[in-house]
Amino acid sequence: SSGINAEYGGTWQPFNPETVRLMISMFDKDDAMFDRDGNGTINFQEFGELWKYINDWQNTFRYYDRDNSGSIDQAELQTAITSFGYNLSPRFYSTLMRKFDRAGNKTITFDDFIQCCVLIQTLSVAFQRKDTSRSGRITITYEEFMDLVFSTKV
């Protein structure tokens, strides 16, 4: 167990360890969002910033959880991601659901929602670095693709 719990849907559930790893990685690098001194740990002030970050995500999650089920279904996910400015196909939303629906009940929990959204944003930034013409298309070799994926901090 990750030891970090999140309250959503009225119950306290363990965070997905992969989401914990993703958030910790946001701290443990030179341009970290919260670990300002770059020492791989967070102090009380940095923890306060993390707490606010998680609460902001929780408010976003609750806003898009229209039926107050404590989870996000595909329609709610599509509404959320579209409102963030992404124009993705229904087929891609199905892919996201398969990737982030750990319980197999066609919904995504709070922590997996964070992971999904952060991953989309991080990969989009990496793509945009290559899309210098802002056309939404890039031409890269297989090795460049692999480098793009493996060098992206997610």
Backbone bond lengths (Angstrom), bond angles and torsions (degrees), N, CA, C in turn:
res aa  C-N    CA-C-N  psi(-1)  N-CA   C-N-CA  omega(-1)  CA-C   N-CA-C  phi
1 S - - - 1.459 - - 1.520 109.55 -
2 S 1.316 115.67 146.14 1.459 120.22 -176.74 1.515 112.48 -73.37
3 G 1.315 117.96 -21.84 1.449 120.20 -177.27 1.518 112.78 83.32
4 I 1.305 117.86 -5.86 1.458 121.71 177.76 1.521 107.11 -107.66
5 N 1.313 115.98 128.54 1.451 120.77 -179.34 1.520 109.74 -117.02
6 A 1.310 115.95 152.22 1.458 121.42 178.07 1.516 108.41 -132.20
7 E 1.301 115.85 141.41 1.450 119.61 178.21 1.512 108.87 -96.58
8 Y 1.322 115.70 122.04 1.452 121.29 172.95 1.511 106.86 -151.68
9 G 1.276 115.52 146.54 1.450 119.33 -178.64 1.517 113.13 63.91
10 G 1.346 117.08 21.50 1.451 120.75 176.16 1.519 115.03 83.52
11 T 1.346 118.01 0.32 1.464 120.00 179.13 1.518 109.18 -127.84
12 W 1.326 115.46 156.28 1.469 120.83 175.82 1.515 106.95 -94.54
13 Q 1.315 116.53 122.48 1.457 122.30 -179.14 1.524 109.32 -126.65
14 P 1.328 118.16 145.97 1.471 119.60 176.90 1.531 110.55 -62.66
15 F 1.328 115.89 140.53 1.455 121.03 173.41 1.522 108.67 -66.61
16 N 1.317 116.80 147.07 1.449 123.12 171.50 1.535 107.46 -59.50
17 P 1.329 118.76 125.74 1.472 119.94 -179.41 1.536 112.96 -55.18
18 E 1.319 117.92 -31.96 1.468 120.69 178.75 1.529 110.88 -67.19
19 T 1.333 117.20 -36.30 1.461 120.53 176.52 1.523 110.30 -67.41
20 V 1.329 116.46 -40.10 1.465 120.65 176.73 1.527 109.10 -60.36
21 R 1.331 116.83 -46.90 1.465 120.82 179.12 1.521 110.76 -59.11
22 L 1.314 117.12 -42.54 1.460 121.49 179.26 1.521 110.98 -61.56
23 M 1.331 117.47 -46.61 1.461 120.11 -179.23 1.526 111.02 -67.44
24 I 1.340 117.45 -40.04 1.466 119.56 177.76 1.522 109.81 -62.62
25 S 1.333 117.10 -39.03 1.465 119.42 179.68 1.525 111.39 -64.46
26 M 1.312 116.62 -23.37 1.463 119.75 176.28 1.525 110.22 -68.72
27 F 1.330 116.93 -21.34 1.458 121.21 -179.03 1.523 111.83 -95.44
28 D 1.310 116.39 -32.16 1.457 121.32 -167.28 1.533 112.49 -95.85
29 K 1.315 116.43 55.24 1.457 121.22 174.53 1.514 108.65 -155.75
30 D 1.313 116.24 166.67 1.463 120.76 -173.55 1.522 113.39 -57.49
31 D 1.336 117.44 -39.74 1.462 120.68 -177.94 1.529 110.56 -102.22
32 A 1.326 115.98 33.37 1.454 121.39 -175.30 1.517 112.17 -58.62
33 M 1.322 114.03 146.23 1.452 120.30 -179.28 1.524 111.14 -69.92
34 F 1.348 118.24 -36.42 1.452 120.93 -173.77 1.522 114.06 -118.16
35 D 1.333 118.38 -34.93 1.461 121.28 -178.25 1.521 108.47 -82.67
36 R 1.330 115.69 77.18 1.460 122.32 -172.86 1.523 113.59 -61.10
37 D 1.355 116.82 -33.43 1.451 118.17 -177.55 1.528 112.90 -89.86
38 G 1.332 117.54 -1.67 1.457 122.09 172.85 1.508 115.45 69.17
39 N 1.329 118.07 22.73 1.466 119.51 -177.00 1.525 113.42 -93.55
40 G 1.334 118.58 4.59 1.461 121.34 177.36 1.514 114.18 82.78
41 T 1.308 117.66 2.39 1.458 121.78 175.74 1.530 107.65 -128.79
42 I 1.301 116.07 166.46 1.464 119.26 175.93 1.517 109.07 -118.74
43 N 1.324 114.79 137.75 1.458 119.79 177.45 1.529 108.90 -89.05
44 F 1.311 116.62 -174.85 1.461 120.25 -176.36 1.530 111.79 -60.23
45 Q 1.335 116.99 -42.61 1.469 120.51 179.28 1.527 110.95 -64.14
46 E 1.332 116.78 -44.02 1.461 120.63 178.67 1.529 110.68 -65.00
47 F 1.342 116.87 -36.97 1.456 120.41 176.36 1.529 110.18 -61.79
48 G 1.332 116.70 -41.00 1.467 120.50 177.09 1.523 111.50 -59.52
49 E 1.316 116.22 -39.68 1.471 120.50 177.46 1.524 110.67 -66.54
50 L 1.346 117.12 -40.79 1.470 121.10 176.61 1.522 110.24 -62.62
51 W 1.317 116.59 -44.41 1.473 121.00 -179.71 1.529 110.36 -58.84
52 K 1.344 116.51 -43.24 1.460 120.62 177.62 1.525 110.32 -63.89
53 Y 1.328 117.00 -42.12 1.467 122.35 179.20 1.530 110.09 -58.21
54 I 1.331 116.99 -47.44 1.468 120.85 179.74 1.526 110.41 -65.61
55 N 1.336 117.72 -41.59 1.469 120.23 178.30 1.527 111.57 -63.34
56 D 1.338 116.81 -39.14 1.469 119.53 176.37 1.528 110.62 -61.70
57 W 1.329 117.29 -42.83 1.458 120.69 176.57 1.528 110.88 -63.92
58 Q 1.330 116.06 -38.80 1.467 118.95 179.81 1.533 110.69 -63.60
59 N 1.324 116.87 -41.62 1.464 120.01 177.34 1.524 110.93 -63.37
60 T 1.325 116.65 -40.50 1.470 120.39 177.25 1.523 110.03 -63.07
61 F 1.319 116.22 -45.94 1.464 121.36 179.50 1.528 110.53 -58.37
62 R 1.308 116.03 -48.67 1.477 119.57 -179.05 1.523 111.60 -62.69
63 Y 1.319 117.31 -35.99 1.466 121.17 179.09 1.535 110.69 -61.87
64 Y 1.319 116.69 -43.40 1.469 120.19 -177.45 1.520 113.39 -85.93
65 D 1.321 117.97 -13.14 1.463 122.00 173.85 1.530 107.11 -80.45
66 R 1.329 115.99 73.25 1.474 123.06 -171.10 1.524 113.68 -60.16
67 D 1.334 116.57 -32.94 1.462 118.79 -178.75 1.532 112.75 -92.63
68 N 1.349 116.64 6.85 1.465 122.49 178.71 1.527 113.10 53.48
69 S 1.337 115.87 36.83 1.460 120.91 -178.84 1.519 112.56 -82.88
70 G 1.335 117.27 -12.77 1.456 120.34 -175.64 1.511 112.55 87.43
71 S 1.328 116.37 5.45 1.463 121.55 176.69 1.528 108.14 -148.45
72 I 1.314 114.88 166.31 1.463 122.01 -177.41 1.520 108.58 -110.84
73 D 1.334 117.40 125.75 1.463 119.77 174.81 1.534 109.13 -90.38
74 Q 1.320 117.24 179.56 1.459 120.39 -174.47 1.527 112.46 -62.18
75 A 1.321 118.10 -40.14 1.471 120.74 179.73 1.532 110.13 -65.10
76 E 1.324 117.17 -41.81 1.466 120.95 178.77 1.537 110.64 -66.52
77 L 1.335 116.19 -39.40 1.461 120.36 177.66 1.519 110.63 -62.93
78 Q 1.319 116.54 -44.74 1.462 120.52 179.68 1.526 110.91 -62.13
79 T 1.313 117.41 -41.38 1.470 121.21 177.35 1.528 110.15 -60.95
80 A 1.324 116.66 -45.28 1.464 120.64 -178.93 1.527 111.21 -63.86
81 I 1.315 117.37 -53.50 1.464 121.58 -175.60 1.531 110.59 -63.38
82 T 1.321 117.26 -38.98 1.465 120.84 177.54 1.522 110.18 -63.77
83 S 1.327 117.09 -40.19 1.474 120.08 179.70 1.521 111.42 -66.80
84 F 1.334 117.49 -22.62 1.468 121.39 176.99 1.530 111.33 -79.80
85 G 1.351 116.70 -3.73 1.458 120.57 175.96 1.516 115.83 102.66
86 Y 1.321 117.91 8.36 1.464 121.01 179.87 1.520 109.51 -97.22
87 N 1.326 116.18 136.40 1.463 122.51 178.28 1.527 107.64 -113.03
88 L 1.320 116.07 93.39 1.453 122.00 -174.04 1.526 110.04 -118.26
89 S 1.317 116.41 156.27 1.468 121.75 -176.69 1.530 111.35 -78.47
90 P 1.339 116.71 156.69 1.471 120.04 174.24 1.537 111.30 -57.06
91 R 1.330 117.66 -35.66 1.458 121.76 177.52 1.530 110.68 -59.76
92 F 1.344 116.70 -40.23 1.462 119.57 179.83 1.529 110.95 -68.50
93 Y 1.326 117.60 -37.04 1.473 119.60 177.10 1.531 110.55 -63.64
94 S 1.327 116.55 -35.17 1.469 119.88 174.97 1.526 110.41 -63.42
95 T 1.333 116.48 -39.76 1.466 121.04 176.62 1.527 110.27 -62.12
96 L 1.333 116.78 -44.91 1.469 120.24 178.03 1.521 111.21 -59.59
97 M 1.319 116.49 -42.13 1.467 119.54 -179.88 1.532 110.38 -62.96
98 R 1.331 116.84 -43.64 1.471 119.09 178.78 1.532 111.15 -62.32
99 K 1.315 116.57 -38.08 1.464 121.41 -177.58 1.534 112.15 -71.33
100 F 1.336 117.62 -41.67 1.464 120.82 -170.13 1.523 114.93 -106.70
101 D 1.330 118.71 -1.78 1.462 121.93 175.59 1.523 108.77 -89.76
102 R 1.331 115.95 84.66 1.467 120.52 -176.28 1.521 113.03 -69.06
103 A 1.333 116.87 -29.14 1.470 120.07 -175.96 1.526 112.55 -85.27
104 G 1.324 117.33 -12.78 1.454 120.31 179.75 1.518 114.18 74.76
105 N 1.343 117.20 24.16 1.468 119.68 -179.01 1.529 112.99 -112.01
106 K 1.342 115.95 21.74 1.469 122.81 176.14 1.529 113.16 65.03
107 T 1.340 115.86 29.64 1.461 121.35 175.99 1.526 109.07 -140.63
108 I 1.330 115.19 163.31 1.458 122.39 178.69 1.525 107.99 -120.96
109 T 1.325 115.81 133.08 1.464 120.94 179.26 1.530 110.38 -81.52
110 F 1.314 116.05 171.67 1.462 122.89 -176.35 1.522 113.06 -53.73
111 D 1.333 116.74 -53.47 1.466 119.04 -176.32 1.523 112.22 -66.63
112 D 1.326 117.18 -35.52 1.461 119.69 176.71 1.525 111.20 -70.14
113 F 1.322 117.28 -29.77 1.468 121.64 174.24 1.529 109.98 -63.45
114 I 1.347 116.69 -44.61 1.463 120.07 176.50 1.525 109.39 -58.68
115 Q 1.326 116.00 -49.77 1.458 120.48 -177.86 1.525 110.79 -58.98
116 C 1.304 117.52 -45.27 1.463 122.58 179.44 1.526 111.05 -58.86
117 C 1.312 116.65 -51.00 1.472 121.15 -176.80 1.528 111.96 -65.78
118 V 1.328 116.89 -42.33 1.470 120.22 179.41 1.520 110.16 -66.19
119 L 1.317 117.20 -39.27 1.463 120.87 178.87 1.534 111.02 -64.70
120 I 1.317 117.53 -44.26 1.466 120.72 177.37 1.518 110.19 -59.49
121 Q 1.318 116.70 -46.14 1.467 120.81 -178.67 1.525 111.22 -64.41
122 T 1.322 117.33 -44.27 1.465 121.87 -178.13 1.531 111.28 -65.07
123 L 1.327 116.75 -45.63 1.465 119.96 178.75 1.524 111.50 -67.46
124 S 1.325 116.58 -34.00 1.476 120.13 177.80 1.527 110.89 -64.65
125 V 1.324 116.66 -41.28 1.467 120.34 177.60 1.524 109.93 -62.46
126 A 1.335 117.07 -43.63 1.466 120.88 178.98 1.531 110.40 -62.22
127 F 1.331 117.04 -41.76 1.470 121.47 178.02 1.525 110.51 -63.39
128 Q 1.329 116.41 -44.51 1.467 120.71 -177.85 1.515 112.85 -62.58
129 R 1.333 117.06 -29.58 1.470 119.88 176.19 1.525 111.07 -62.55
130 K 1.337 117.13 -31.80 1.466 122.20 179.21 1.531 111.95 -88.05
131 D 1.320 117.03 -24.37 1.475 122.52 -177.27 1.529 109.49 -89.39
132 T 1.319 115.94 68.69 1.466 120.65 -174.42 1.530 112.44 -66.55
133 S 1.324 117.83 -24.97 1.473 120.59 179.41 1.529 111.59 -87.29
134 R 1.335 117.35 -5.56 1.474 123.35 -178.73 1.532 112.13 57.54
135 S 1.340 115.52 38.92 1.466 121.38 -179.15 1.523 112.55 -92.50
136 G 1.329 116.65 -12.14 1.461 119.98 -176.03 1.519 111.66 84.18
137 R 1.320 116.51 11.10 1.468 121.84 179.35 1.521 109.15 -137.37
138 I 1.323 114.58 142.66 1.461 119.77 173.53 1.527 108.54 -134.37
139 T 1.305 116.38 154.39 1.456 122.04 173.85 1.521 106.68 -119.97
140 I 1.330 114.48 115.78 1.458 119.74 -178.85 1.526 108.76 -138.58
141 T 1.309 115.67 157.62 1.457 120.82 175.27 1.522 109.48 -77.20
142 Y 1.312 115.17 168.71 1.454 120.37 176.87 1.535 110.43 -58.43
143 E 1.325 116.25 -45.13 1.467 119.54 -179.28 1.526 111.26 -65.14
144 E 1.330 118.16 -38.25 1.465 120.71 176.26 1.528 110.57 -63.20
145 F 1.338 116.37 -39.17 1.463 120.74 176.62 1.530 110.44 -61.63
146 M 1.335 115.79 -48.62 1.460 119.98 -179.85 1.528 110.17 -61.43
147 D 1.317 117.09 -41.09 1.462 121.11 177.62 1.519 110.80 -62.78
148 L 1.326 116.84 -42.15 1.462 121.54 179.15 1.530 110.25 -59.81
149 V 1.325 116.98 -46.58 1.460 121.57 -178.06 1.525 111.18 -67.84
150 F 1.322 116.80 -48.66 1.463 119.65 -174.26 1.515 114.09 -77.59
151 S 1.326 117.89 -20.00 1.464 119.19 177.92 1.519 112.08 -92.39
152 T 1.331 117.18 -7.55 1.448 121.07 177.26 1.522 109.19 -78.92
153 K 1.328 116.25 126.71 1.468 121.68 -177.24 1.520 109.31 -79.04
154 V 1.336 115.74 95.91 1.457 121.13 175.08 1.506 110.12 -134.69
